[in-house]
């Protein structure tokens, strides 16, 4: 316990510096903004802001990106409740009861309980990270190239298994990502691979280029297909704080949502989206007395909002301790770490304790900022909703182009981003998730490097991957995951679950 308090002391010392407070504030403010604006989302925003992080100190950059992610969970609830238009995918469930409450003249209590539930869940999830991350990181000392390779195989399999839609499409996207990661100069021999004589490809394809094209532009172009029909219940917000009776009703819901979200966020593929759907389903089955879920029950707002914020923050545990991204945002966070020269994985906690504990402490600070910010600024967020998306889109496109160009000061990167944007849009239309491709692209070169090192150390003996206990265990879990999801009964349930989501 003393060690934990000492570590948190280090973290707050880092998080409370004026510079980091400024970036934390900027991150949560921007996160709320993009949560409010439907059709942008944290993945696209973080992809667009990756070039900005080049010039920032590593801790400040990661604190800002983390703030964008959990800030978007707050902002998404505002539009879900007032407009019936979830600004963030995890807020889809919040709209079921939140919008009905707004139509009944209870928008204020719905927004209030969303903020209170999110704040409580965020604080609890941060404590969970502080308690459970260090034991996991201790295992890191036993990891060598063999174990790292097996860990990355497990990460890719988990991302494939838990991706939405067709399993075949997810596997194809992972393999394509791995192949794209091979483009460039071979580290061992110095020979250019798959560059087709194009000098700009000798260093490989830039992560920022792929991320901005696949997530930033493709998602935004896809959202232009959506019609802008919005009925905003601004005149009926009234008092923001829920009544005493509402709070009594919601306490069990907030506790259940926080617990479930904290647990599901740790799982690869879990995070905020799965947590909010699971919490709402659980609430409908367990809440007493059962009332009119789907017709304006405040518990239908409290539970998913608590769960999605808890899930968003505990999804940092696999990222910070094992270097495995549990969702697309965490994949981009790994990219941001690599841009800053930080090798993601268990050694982050031991080698860079200030970064690790500084990020954890900043989450507490960020959650407090969000509560103070969100309730008074609801009027301003509503004004932003009146800006037509067709006006926002050209500005976002210009920002993407400037950002990509600024990385290497070459127009080639803009052409590459355009190619990936077209490909990303095709993927959206074919219902192929881009997240597995990004994971394959990030982990591919690291997998290849660890595979080569492991084979060199074992003098070409592949059995080393199954004779070492940790490596064999990780590969075993990956195999079991694949077998389970291929079982007909599980496959059917999986399809039903994603259909509901």
Secondary structure, DSSP 4 states (H G I P E B T S, - for coil): -HHHHHHHHHHHHHHTSHHHHHHHHHHHHHHHHHHHSTTTHHHHHHHHHGGGGGGS-HHHHHHHHHHHHHHHHHHHHHHHHHHS--SSGGGHHHHHHHHHHHHTT-HHHHHHHHHHHHHHHHHHHHHHHHHHHHHHHHGGGG--HHHHHHHHHHHHHHHHHTSSS-HHHHHHHHHHHHHHHT-EE-TTT--EES-TT-GGGTT---HHHHHIIIIIIHHHHHHTTS--------TT----SPPHHHHHHHHHHHHHHHHHHHHHHHSTT-HHHHHHHHHHHHHHHH-SS---TTSS-THHHHHHHHHHHHHHHHTHHHHHHH---SSHHHHHHHHHHHHTT---STHHHHH-HHHHHHHHHHHHHHHHHHHHHHHHTHHHHHHHHTS-HHHHHHHHHHHHHHHHHHHHT-THHHHHHHHHHHHHHHHHHTT--HHHHHHHHHHHHHHHHHHHHHHHHTTT-TTHHHHSHHHHHHHHHHHHHHHHHHSHHHHHHHHHHHHH-
